[in-house]
């Protein structure tokens, strides 16, 4: 029994220590995700841009009807902010503007969040750069069309 306890203590002491997320980090990650979602719905390109790293890439898997093969369609931060400014998100009625944020994981300067929007689901990868959480990658999928 004593040997088992000693081995357990030794294993715990040797294990790497994970940097725990703080409440402030969780709040800042959620704020970045909401800037992304609410900026989209409001047509506020500046708010959207604030949430994004300039090197962001947003991707979706699409199927080419001619070749029957899947490929990644991409959009960068500038295109996303400009699409927001053009007001494409404003066409979503207020009662359908879903923006449910789920923080999936945080470790050090990396985080993953899921945001359920009106017509799609986004998986956000965020990084903490110079003390600020920003979205660096997005993989998204459209929800089935409403009937």
N, C-alpha and C positions, 0 to 999 in steps of 0.2 A: 504494500500500500504506500509506504513512504517512498519507495523507488519510483512508483507511478506518479506520485505527486511531484517529485523532483524532476522527472522527465517532462512532465507537463509544464512546469515553470520554466525549464530550460527552452522548450519549444516556443513558448509564448515570448520569452525574452529575445529569441533569435528572429522572430517573425518581423518583417518590415512593418513599419508604422504607417498606416494610411493617414493622409491629411484629410481630416474631417471637413465637410462643408459647414459653413456658418449660416446662420439665419440671414445675414446680410447678403451672402452669395446667392442663396435660394431666392431671395427677394429681387436681386438684380437680374438673375437669369429669367425669372418670371416677367420682369419689366421689359427686358429685351424681346421676349416672345410676344408680349402684348403690344409693344411698339410695332412689331412686324404685322400682327393681325389687325389691330385697330387702325394702324396707318393705311393698310390695304383698303379696309372698308371705308375709311374717310377720304381716300384719295390724297393722303398727306405724304408726298414723296420724301419730304425732309425727315419726317418721323420714321418712315421705313428705312431710309438711308442711315439714320442714327443706330438702328438695330443691327446693321450689316457690316461685316468686314469688307473693305474694298475688293478683296480677292475672293469673295464668296462665289460659290457655284451652286446653283439650284438645279436638280436633275429629276427627271421622271423617266421610267421605263415605258417606251411606247412600241407598238408593233407596226412594222412596215407592211401595209396591205399588199404591196407588189411582190416583195421578197418573202413574206411570211416570217421574217426574222425580227427579233427584238433589238432595240438599240436605245441608247441614252440620249434624250433631248436635254439640252442644257441652256441655262440662262445665267448671266453674270449679275453682279450687284447693280451696275449702272442700268442695265435693261430692266431689272426688277423695280428699281426706284422710279424709272421713267414710266413704266407701265402703271405704277401706282399713281403717279402724277396725272396720267391721262384719265384716271378715274374709273378704270375697269371694275374695281371693287365696290364702287358706289352703286352699282346696279343690283347689289344684293340687298333686299329689303331688311330693315332694322330687325324685324322679328325672326329673321333667318340668320343673322350675323353671329354664328357660333364661334367661340374662341376659347375652348377649354384647353388649358395648359396642364400637362402632367410632366413633372420633373422626374426623369427616369434614372439618372445617375450623375454624380459629380465626383470627380477625383482631381485634386490639385487645381490646375488651370483648364481642365476639360470637363464638359458637361454634355448631356444628351437630354433633350426634351421632346415631347410629342405635343402637337397642337392640332386639335380637331376644329376645322373651319366648316363653313356652310357646305361647300362642295368637294372638299378634299381633306386629306390628313397629311400633315407635314412632320417629318422627323428632323429635328434641328440638332446640329452639332455646334456647340458654342465654345469659344475660347476666352479666357480672361487675359486680355492684352493691356499692359500699362494700367492695371487696376480696374478695367472696364470689361464687362461681359458683352461679347458681340457674336452674332451668328456667322459661322465660317462655311458651313455646308448645309444644304437642305436636300433630302430625298423625299419626294411626295408622291401621292397616289390619289387619283380621283375617286370619289365615292360613286356608287352606282347612280345612274340618272334617276331623278324623282319622277314618279308617274302622276 
